[in-house]
């Protein structure tokens, strides 16, 4: 309920919970308090709410219109007070960042503003408690879309349901420019979705840079787990991962995973890790992909441990002669202290139990259907198609996939002609609506492909996916 109407039927904002609106509060699950409240109003509201004080959401207008603290870049002033008075908050219009074109660019300003919120209230993250764990860091928008390292669309898009688990990247501030910075990268071609995580800057030859991406509490089992990750790195830059575990006896252990573990183990900070596991290159599903390299590692796990941290680990590939008996590179002191450019990107992380691979139903196991099919003339050479595509298993089992990628192939009468396949979008339910698909007149049939994606990040081969065929009307 919004704080607007009183029990007397008047439009009269109270800016707090009091006797004039509490009867409504008693009959609903919460109150969104108008954002022009004064300093003592949160404390008064908490006292009135009693044991329901967390159901009082004090409004904050990010535009700063008569809101406590001024909103905008001072939104944290109100947040700090509300945290002290122990009530909830409702943040109105965080789109202020985009709508007012805050500098230097939207992504930087967005990170800066939400860092104020995180610093004041911290962030509640809902990571899974058991494997599999998967993230491609997708924020649900971007300027392109990639699938398994290949760009499938070059158009800007926004689909918030595509969001993946987000890494814990810290905003370093406007004045602080660290030698190495980890950021969400929308400019370079991602491995999956609309973005990747990029580490760039300068490193010393004998240094290791590490930053935590995820923390949580993933319960492990006795046996082995497979870890897959994708890397796009410049020739002199090496990137690995480390896993932090906590035992039942509260003992910490950390495992470094990299293709060339010798590069990391020779550096000064190598003693940070309890053990090393070598990762191997995996043949990509898309051989045309030349930029992203997929790695796989097998890690022994134990039910007495919990995975509490996943970190990105970066170092420079070693130049010069190395003494295997030494703890660090035998490069000159000048080279050791010199800053060298570093640039590498991480495309995705997938951790799964070795014996729990996603099983995809065959194409024959699905029933596909087209509904609300509508054709209209677009020009003398093409038509426009709108329809709803739906699919379901023809068994009693319920499908449980993370999402579905939808493609279309426009087939023509010439069997020797190259088939044109286009990415249409993503569905998180077993239906997809499409509007005004342009279909040239030479197209004799359309083949829609529904690609299931497992919760471990695996994807069904396009040739094995369920399909829907449609013939254009004359």
C-alpha positions in Angstrom: 0.0 0.0 0.0 1.2 3.5 -0.8 1.1 6.3 1.8 -1.6 8.5 0.2 -5.1 8.0 1.6 -6.1 8.4 5.2 -8.8 6.5 7.0 -10.9 9.6 6.6 -10.8 9.1 2.8 -8.6 12.2 2.2 -5.6 12.3 -0.2 -3.1 13.4 2.5 0.4 12.0 2.5 1.5 11.3 6.1 5.2 10.6 5.3 5.2 8.0 8.0 3.1 5.2 9.6 0.7 6.7 12.1 -2.9 6.5 13.3 -4.2 7.9 10.0 -3.0 5.1 7.8 -2.2 2.2 10.2 -5.7 0.5 9.8 -4.7 0.0 6.1 -1.3 -1.3 7.2 -2.9 -3.8 9.5 -4.7 -5.3 6.5 -1.9 -5.5 4.0 1.7 -6.8 3.8 3.5 -3.5 3.8 3.5 0.3 3.5 5.4 2.3 0.9 5.9 5.6 2.8 5.9 8.8 0.7 9.4 10.1 0.1 9.1 13.5 1.7 9.6 12.2 5.3 11.6 14.0 8.0 14.5 12.8 10.0 12.6 11.4 13.0 9.8 9.8 11.0 11.5 6.4 10.4 11.9 6.0 14.2 8.3 7.0 14.8 7.1 4.6 12.1 9.1 1.7 13.6 7.5 2.4 17.0 4.0 2.4 15.5 4.6 -0.8 13.5 6.0 -2.8 16.5 7.2 -6.2 15.4 6.2 -5.4 11.8 8.7 -2.6 11.5 10.4 -4.3 8.5 7.1 -4.0 6.6 7.5 -0.2 6.7 9.3 0.9 3.5 10.5 4.5 3.7 10.5 6.0 0.3 13.5 7.6 -1.3 13.2 9.5 -4.6 16.5 9.2 -6.4 15.7 12.4 -8.3 15.9 14.2 -4.9 12.5 15.9 -5.0 12.0 16.9 -1.4 13.5 13.6 -0.3 15.6 13.3 2.9 19.3 13.7 2.1 18.8 14.9 -1.4 18.8 11.7 -3.3 21.0 11.5 -6.4 24.6 11.0 -5.4 23.6 11.5 -1.7 21.0 8.7 -1.6 23.2 6.9 0.9 22.5 9.7 3.5 18.9 8.5 3.7 19.9 4.8 3.6 22.3 5.3 6.5 19.6 6.8 8.6 17.1 4.1 7.8 19.6 1.4 8.6 20.2 3.0 12.0 16.5 3.2 12.7 16.1 -0.4 11.5 13.3 0.0 9.0 13.0 -1.0 5.3 13.3 1.2 2.3 11.7 1.6 -1.1 14.0 3.2 -3.7 12.0 5.1 -6.3 13.4 6.0 -9.8 16.9 4.6 -9.9 16.5 5.3 -13.6 17.7 8.8 -12.8 21.2 7.7 -13.7 20.1 6.8 -17.3 17.5 9.5 -17.7 19.8 12.4 -16.7 22.8 10.9 -18.6 25.2 10.9 -15.7 28.9 11.0 -16.6 31.2 9.6 -17.7 28.9 6.9 -19.2 25.9 4.9 -18.0 27.7 1.7 -16.9 30.3 3.6 -14.9 27.7 5.9 -13.3 25.4 2.9 -12.6 28.3 1.0 -10.8 29.1 4.1 -8.8 25.6 4.7 -7.7 24.8 1.1 -6.7 28.1 1.0 -4.8 26.7 3.7 -2.5 23.7 1.4 -1.8 26.0 -1.6 -1.2 28.3 0.4 1.1 25.4 1.5 3.2 23.2 -1.6 3.3 25.4 -4.4 1.8 23.9 -6.7 -0.8 21.9 -9.9 -0.2 23.0 -12.6 -2.7 21.0 -15.7 -3.3 23.5 -18.3 -4.6 22.6 -21.9 -4.8 23.5 -24.3 -1.9 24.3 -27.3 -4.1 25.9 -27.9 -7.5 25.6 -27.2 -10.3 26.8 -23.6 -10.2 26.8 -21.6 -13.5 27.3 -18.0 -14.4 28.1 -16.1 -17.6 27.8 -12.8 -15.7 25.0 -11.7 -18.0 23.2 -8.6 -16.7 20.2 -9.0 -18.9 21.1 -6.4 -21.5 23.8 -5.6 -24.0 24.8 -4.5 -27.5 25.2 -8.0 -28.9 24.5 -11.6 -28.0 26.9 -14.5 -28.0 26.4 -18.3 -27.6 29.3 -20.5 -26.8 31.8 -18.0 -28.0 30.1 -17.0 -31.3 28.1 -13.9 -31.9 24.5 -14.7 -32.8 23.1 -11.2 -32.8 24.7 -7.7 -33.2 21.6 -5.8 -32.1 21.2 -4.0 -28.8 18.8 -5.9 -26.4 17.3 -5.9 -23.0 15.8 -9.0 -21.3 16.1 -8.9 -17.5 15.1 -12.6 -17.2 18.5 -13.5 -18.8 20.4 -12.2 -15.7 22.9 -14.7 -14.4 24.6 -14.7 -10.9 26.5 -11.5 -10.6 30.2 -11.3 -9.5 31.1 -9.2 -6.4 33.0 -6.5 -8.2 33.9 -3.5 -6.0 33.6 0.1 -7.2 37.0 1.7 -6.6 35.8 5.3 -6.7 36.3 8.2 -9.1 39.7 9.2 -7.7 41.3 5.8 -7.3 42.8 4.3 -10.4 44.3 0.9 -9.4 47.0 -0.6 -11.6 44.6 -3.5 -12.4 40.8 -3.3 -12.6 38.1 -5.9 -12.9 35.0 -4.8 -14.6 31.9 -6.0 -16.5 32.7 -5.6 -20.2 29.9 -4.9 -22.7 32.2 -3.7 -25.6 34.2 -6.8 -26.5 32.5 -9.9 -27.9 31.3 -12.0 -24.9 31.4 -15.8 -24.6 27.8 -16.0 -23.7 25.0 -13.5 -23.3 25.7 -9.8 -23.5 28.9 -9.3 -21.5 32.0 -10.8 -19.9 34.3 -10.0 -17.0 37.5 -8.3 -18.0 40.7 -7.7 -16.1 43.0 -5.0 -17.5 45.7 -2.7 -16.5 49.4 -3.2 -15.6 51.1 -6.0 -13.6 54.6 -6.6 -12.4 56.3 -9.7 -13.7 56.4 -11.6 -10.4 52.9 -10.5 -9.2 49.6 -12.4 -8.9 46.4 -10.4 -9.0 43.3 -12.0 -7.5 39.8 -10.8 -6.9 36.8 -12.6 -5.4 33.9 -13.1 -7.9 31.5 -15.1 -5.7 31.1 -16.1 -2.1 28.5 -18.4 -0.6 28.2 -21.9 0.7 28.0 -24.6 -1.9 27.9 -28.0 -0.2 30.2 -30.5 -1.8 29.9 -34.3 -2.1 32.5 -37.1 -2.0 33.9 -37.7 -5.5 35.0 -35.3 -8.2 33.6 -32.2 -9.8 34.2 -30.8 -13.3 35.0 -27.1 -13.6 34.6 -25.4 -17.0 35.6 -21.8 -17.8 36.3 -19.7 -20.9 39.2 -17.3 -21.4 40.0 -14.7 -24.0 43.4 -13.3 -23.2 46.2 -11.4 -24.9 49.4 -13.3 -25.6 51.3 -12.2 -22.5 48.3 -12.5 -20.0 47.4 -15.7 -18.1 44.1 -16.2 -16.3 43.1 -18.9 -13.9 40.6 -19.5 -11.1 40.9 -20.4 -7.4 38.4 -22.1 -5.2 38.2 -21.5 -1.5 36.9 -24.3 0.8 36.0 -24.4 4.4 36.0 -27.7 6.3 33.7 -28.8 9.1 36.6 -28.2 11.4 36.7 -24.5 10.2 40.0 -25.1 8.3 40.5 -23.1 5.1 42.1 -24.4 1.9 42.5 -22.9 -1.5 43.0 -24.6 -4.9 44.5 -22.7 -7.9 43.3 -23.9 -11.3 45.2 -22.9 -14.4 46.4 -24.3 -17.7 50.1 -23.7 -16.9 50.4 -23.9 -13.1 54.1 -23.4 -13.2 53.7 -19.8 -14.3 51.7 -19.1 -11.1 53.7 -21.4 -8.7 57.0 -19.5 -9.5 55.5 -16.1 -8.4 56.0 -14.6 -5.0 52.4 -15.0 -3.9 52.1 -18.7 -4.8 52.1 -19.7 -1.2 48.5 -18.4 -1.0 47.3 -21.7 -2.5 47.2 -25.0 -0.8 47.4 -27.0 -4.0 47.2 -26.7 -7.8 45.1 -28.4 -10.4 45.9 -28.2 -14.1 43.2 -27.4 -16.6 43.1 -28.7 -20.1 41.8 -27.1 -23.3 38.4 -28.4 -24.5 37.5 -28.6 -28.2 34.9 -25.9 -28.7 31.4 -26.8 -29.9 31.8 -24.0 -32.5 35.1 -24.6 -34.4 34.9 -21.2 -36.0 35.5 -19.5 -32.6 39.1 -18.3 -32.6 38.9 -15.9 -29.6 37.6 -17.9 -26.7 39.4 -20.9 -25.2 37.4 -23.3 -23.0 39.2 -25.1 -20.2 38.2 -28.1 -18.1 39.6 -29.2 -14.7 38.7 -32.1 -12.5 38.8 -31.4 -8.8 38.5 -33.9 -6.0 35.8 -33.0 -3.6 34.7 -34.1 -0.1 31.4 -33.9 1.7 33.3 -32.5 4.7 34.0 -29.3 2.8 31.9 -26.3 1.6 32.9 -24.1 -1.4 32.8 -20.6 0.0 34.6 -18.6 -2.6 35.4 -18.4 -6.4 38.2 -16.1 -7.4 39.7 -14.8 -10.7 43.5 -15.1 -10.6 45.8 -13.2 -13.1 49.5 -13.1 -13.8 51.8 -12.3 -16.7 53.3 -15.2 -18.6 57.0 -15.5 -17.7 59.7 -14.1 -19.9 63.3 -15.0 -19.6 65.1 -17.9 -18.0 63.5 -19.5 -14.9 65.4 -21.2 -12.1 63.2 -24.1 -10.9 64.8 -24.0 -7.5 63.9 -20.4 -6.9 60.7 -19.0 -5.5 60.5 -16.2 -8.1 61.6 -15.3 -11.6 65.2 -14.8 -12.3 64.5 -11.8 -14.4 66.4 -8.7 -13.7 65.3 -6.4 -10.8 64.4 -3.8 -13.4 62.1 -6.2 -15.2 60.6 -7.5 -11.9 59.6 -4.0 -10.9 58.4 -2.8 -14.3 54.7 -2.6 -15.0 53.6 -4.6 -18.0 50.2 -4.4 -19.8 47.7 -7.1 -18.8 44.4 -7.8 -20.5 42.2 -11.0 -20.2 38.5 -11.8 -20.1 36.5 -14.5 -18.4 33.4 -15.6 -20.3 31.7 -18.1 -18.0 32.2 -20.5 -15.0 30.4 -23.9 -14.7 31.0 -26.3 -11.8 29.1 -29.6 -11.7 29.4 -33.0 -10.2 31.2 -35.3 -12.6 28.4 -37.8 -12.8 25.6 -35.3 -13.1 25.6 -34.1 -16.7 22.4 -32.6 -18.1 20.3 -35.0 -20.1 18.4 -33.4 -23.0 15.2 -35.1 -24.3 15.3 -36.0 -28.0 13.4 -33.8 -30.5 10.7 -36.4 -30.7 10.0 -36.1 -27.0 8.6 -32.6 -27.5 5.3 -31.3 -28.9 5.6 -27.9 -30.6 2.8 -25.7 -31.7 2.3 -22.4 -33.4 -0.6 -20.2 -32.3 -2.1 -16.8 -33.2 -0.3 -16.9 -36.6 -0.7 -13.7 -38.5 0.7 -12.8 -41.9 0.7 -9.3 -43.4 2.3 -7.7 -46.4 5.4 -5.7 -45.8 6.4 -4.8 -49.4 6.4 -6.3 -52.8 9.2 -8.6 -51.8 8.5 -9.7 -48.3 5.8 -10.5 -45.6 5.6 -10.0 -41.9 4.9 -12.9 -39.5 3.6 -12.7 -35.9 2.9 -15.8 -33.8 3.3 -17.6 -30.5 5.5 -20.7 -30.4 4.9 -23.2 -27.5 6.4 -26.5 -26.6 6.1 -29.2 -24.0 7.3 -32.7 -23.3 4.9 -35.4 -24.5 5.6 -37.4 -21.3 4.5 -36.9 -17.7 7.9 -35.5 -16.8 8.3 -31.7 -16.4 11.1 -29.9 -18.2 13.5 -28.1 -15.9 15.8 -26.0 -18.0 17.4 -22.6 -17.2 16.2 -21.1 -20.5 15.6 -21.7 -24.2 17.3 -20.1 -27.1 15.1 -19.6 -30.1 16.4 -19.6 -33.7 14.8 -19.5 -37.1 16.0 -20.8 -40.4 14.5 -19.4 -43.6 14.5 -22.1 -46.2 14.3 -21.6 -49.9 13.6 -24.0 -52.8 17.3 -24.2 -53.9 18.7 -27.1 -51.9 22.3 -26.0 -52.7 21.8 -22.5 -51.1 23.3 -21.8 -47.8 20.8 -21.8 -45.0 20.3 -18.6 -43.1 19.9 -19.0 -39.4 18.9 -16.1 -37.1 18.8 -15.8 -33.4 15.4 -14.5 -32.3 15.6 -14.4 -28.5 15.4 -16.2 -25.2 12.5 -17.7 -23.3 12.5 -18.7 -19.6 9.1 -20.5 -20.0 7.9 -22.9 -22.6 6.5 -20.2 -24.9 7.9 -17.5 -27.1 6.0 -14.6 -28.7 7.3 -13.0 -31.9 6.1 -10.0 -33.8 6.8 -8.8 -37.3 9.4 -11.3 -38.4 10.4 -10.3 -42.0 10.1 -13.2 -44.4 11.3 -12.6 -48.0 9.0 -13.9 -50.7 11.6 -16.5 -51.9 11.4 -18.3 -48.6 9.4 -21.6 -49.0 9.3 -22.6 -45.3 10.5 -21.5 -41.9 12.1 -23.8 -39.3 12.0 -22.6 -35.7 14.6 -24.2 -33.4 14.1 -24.4 -29.6 17.4 -25.0 -27.9 17.2 -26.0 -24.2 19.9 -24.8 -21.9 20.8 -26.7 -18.7 21.3 -25.2 -15.3 25.0 -26.1 -15.6 25.3 -24.0 -18.7 25.3 -26.9 -21.2 23.2 -26.5 -24.4 21.5 -29.1 -26.6 23.0 -29.4 -30.0 20.9 -27.5 -32.6 20.5 -30.6 -34.7 18.9 -32.5 -31.8 16.6 -29.7 -30.7 12.8 -29.7 -31.1 11.6 -27.7 -34.2 8.5 -26.1 -35.6 8.0 -25.9 -39.3 5.8 -23.2 -40.9 4.9 -22.6 -44.6 4.3 -18.9 -45.6 0.8 -18.2 -46.9 0.4 -16.9 -50.4 
